[in-house]
Amino acid sequence: MPPFRAGLVGAGQISQFHIAGLRRIPIDIVGIYDLNSAAAEATGAKFGVKVFSSLDALVEAGANVIHVLTPPKTHAAVALEALRLGCHVLVEKPLAEDPADCDRIEAEAIARGLEVCVNHSLLFDPQIVRALEAVRSGKLGKVVSVDILRASVYPPYEGGPMPPQFRDGGYPFRDLGIHCLYLLQAFLGPIEDVTAEWQSLGGEPNLAFDEWRASVRCKNGMGQFQLSWNVKPVQNLIIVQGTKGVLRVDLSLMFLGMRSALPLPGPIVRVVNAATDSIRPLIEVPRNVVGFLLKRVLQYHGLQDLIKAFYASLASGARMPATVADAKPLVGWIEEIARRADADRIAHLENYPLSDTVPYLVTGASGSLGGAIVERLLAEGKKVRIFVRRPPAPRENVEVALGDLGDAAAVAKAVKGAEIVIHAGAAMKGPWEAFLCATIVGTQNVLDAIVADGNVKKLVHISSMSVVDWAGAKAGSPISEATPYEPHAENRGSYTRAKLEAEHLVLAAVRERGVPTVILRPGQIFGGKIPLMSAAIARRLGGRYLVLGEGDVSLPLVHMDDVVDAVMTAAASDLHRGEIIQLIDSGVTQNDVLHKLVDDKQVVRVPRRLVFALGGFSELALGALKRKSPLSRYRLRSALAHRTYQSEHAGLIAWHPRVGVAQGIELEVARGSAR
């Protein structure tokens, strides 16, 4: 093969698969460049690829083929620059965000005698290749329709500048809709019309629209596809319907299912098709799993095979696997719809103006505690601004600031003009990246915005009792504001780790930047939208309740109304030096609560010794897979510690539980929502 030397522009997730594909051929990789130098350095270090400071530097070092792996908005500009520097180009999909840019790319390539290929990678996926071969062989007769059902997830947002998938309304359609369109074109011929609709159901909170459905009229038949960020489990299913058979292509499980029109009586045809449709996945799925383990089946296999075909075409002068001419019509159809969705999002955001000043800002207002705080403020006749990721229904005296806590610009806009900031926003579940973004980066963004605005009178920061050391002191000793911080937060889980770091950030801002703050540490909140029964008490297992230990652990319970009382009192107080107040009113054990809620015959208690033995086993088993156990012995020692709880600083705001745990439990039982 001629001495092609590749340079990569863009260090996002897809770059690792381009690197893998290049090394399979093999093609010499000159290096990688990204405007985000930290991302480039991380990718370069992980995969042993040299990092460059510019596209020019890549070409000067010898790159003569450039892989354009940047966000779609920049594809055209990077591709044109690479062509002007004398390089062949492989561009990630979609080729551009404007058909006119496709024309410019094509003209530049022709003028310089260079080649451009677009990454329509699913055309090279092994299952799609098999499906197209079945169609061409006539096994399905005339193909009349194709349906594509694709569910997806985006990588967790870790904070920082909002990525395009969350910033732009039409990005999901640009990102995944393009795959659907070129597949429909491959099965049904040139596309003649595309109509689409979109909406938001909340599966991916940062997406403007997380449900998309499109109808596509092609020269030889009709197609449709649905893109969803709500459907679980994630699927990628293609159904090809013909006059002689129906083909089911499952790209997630990697198998084909076929039902054929047979010259047999109807009942026999149904039995035969049921058998063949069942046997195929039973054979193909295990075979492909073995192939994956043996590295014969690869992640992004289609992409890696397309890269191989691209370089083979460069060497032989054959037609590119996917040309500018192939891609240009698809860009037109994609953009017609995506731009309308972009405009939809912009118009939607304009429906939420913010006033110059507002008495209260509540972050995390869509959560259980944040929502309860908002309700109390409104009940007291206060005007409040809420910071949420998804717009709620309009309400009197409520301003809506939309955005993610990880987005500094959105947080700054929300904080501007607020007199009191009640920071209740934090991650409650998900991978570590979610806690990093919402709890740690989000808290830092709130602090930075308060300092920049200069007009905030008070920050009420909602922390957690989980930030202190539960396992270190002797049995029976009280946990209070004086208890030392947790020394091994990483072993307690992401929630504790993130909450602890956030509290440290707040205290540092008080000391070093003069942010007027009071910190509240609630115990285990129940009431309102939070049921009394939780994993700290028992885990539901079918019709039974599983208790880790004998059920004699004291619970740090506090009723929601009492926590909201403390928030309101703290906000109105003179406290501003980072005072820490623990909110607790307990005195009950797991068994005390269970006796109120369920029949004892439904309760299964696992002895402590057995619990810790199982925890140790899980550490060994998951440790072999380089994963942390959610039931590590340290975590169990903390969760099952025999401790008591008290607040030494509640008097600073003259707080005492108005509802209390005993009455709160009775209220929840009466409401029937305790479980």
C-alpha angles and dihedrals in degrees: 000000000000115000099272113172119196131217123189123215109194128039101209126127094284092059092076091060092049088052090050092048093050092050092051093061089031113240123166111251111214094189150279135273131192133166084231096071092187091057091047092049092049093050092043092051094045096051102028095248124145116245123226131196097225146004089254090057091051091054093044088055090058108273111149098168120054124201108207106211101157126117113294093253090067100040096099096047094048093044092050092049091049091051091050088053089056100257133136111236138220109189126197115236132307098042092216143332094247129049088219089062088053088057091050092050092049093048093048092050093049093046092053098037093242134136130240124194128183122216102245085155102167089069085071097044107122093235093049090047089054092047093051090048089053090051094048091048090058096242091134096040111219112356108229105170144010127199122194122195113187128173121183148172129213123225111269115274108240097189131263127093108002109257117236095252088066099031100053123058095215099043097101090055092048091046102048104008090070090062090053094048097051090046092051089048090052093052101034108025131244117357115246102177141003127194124178145175132197141191143167124251098164103251092129105029095203096050115096090211122017100174122063131173125181134183116208128195113202132182093259104031150329129290139179137184139192125206115197138179090183104058115099132226095039111247139183107193130165122191115196113193123197140167092260103031151354122240123201114199114192108191093179097055092028104231142111124229120197133195116185136196102241130190090244136101114287098250091051091048090054093050093047093048092046090053096047092042090054099041096052097064091042088059103032101044096056090041091054092045089056089045090053092051090049090047094241088115111050139197107260087009092169092054093051092048091048090053089052091049091047093056091043089055091048090053096046101034090238124147115288116256090243118011134198087254089056093048103041099074090047091053088054093053094043094049095047089062101031093053091053088052090048090053090046091056094047092050089048093053091050089062090072110065119174126221122233093250135017130178097227139025118190119192118201088030092155091060126089098258095035091050092050090051090052091050091052092049091050092046088056091052096253125147112233138188116212126203111212139151096228125041116249126209113289115269134183114260092012122115117193122217109187123209149082124281088233091062107085094195093053092047092049090052091050095048096046110109097006117133099195123026117201105194106201096142118116140131116269101181144004135070123329091265090065092054092044091053103041103030106030106024089034093055091047090051091051091050093047091049092050091051092046094048094047095195103085110117098193142008115205104196117198108214128163140245087236090081093077131077110271098168103044105071127068122274116282097019113132125253109224141147087284094059111114120253120268106275096199104038092154088065093051095059140260096293095057093040093052096042091050093051091047092053090050089052091052094049091048090052090052092051100039105027104028096239106172103234146162119192123213122196110195120195122221103328121213133171132060107045093346114088120223093232111079139155088268087067104031141327118236113237110180106299093343137076120231117211120194104221129357095309094249097117114121114238125225092222127169128170120244094237090054092051091050089049089056093048092052093046093047092049091054095043129095092242113123109139098090095274112180118219122185116213110209139142111165137130095149131105132215090262092051090058095042092053088058096048112033143021111266089234088069093056123093116190120200112207115246094241091055091046092054092044090053089046091054091048091050090052091054095044096046092038088062086059091046092247131125119243116239086213099050116159092245092053090048092050089055096044095045098039114137099232139143125221135221141162116228094179103045088103090066088077096025089244125164127156110275095186100025130195098277095051091038091057090050090050093050092047090050091050090051091225099104092104 
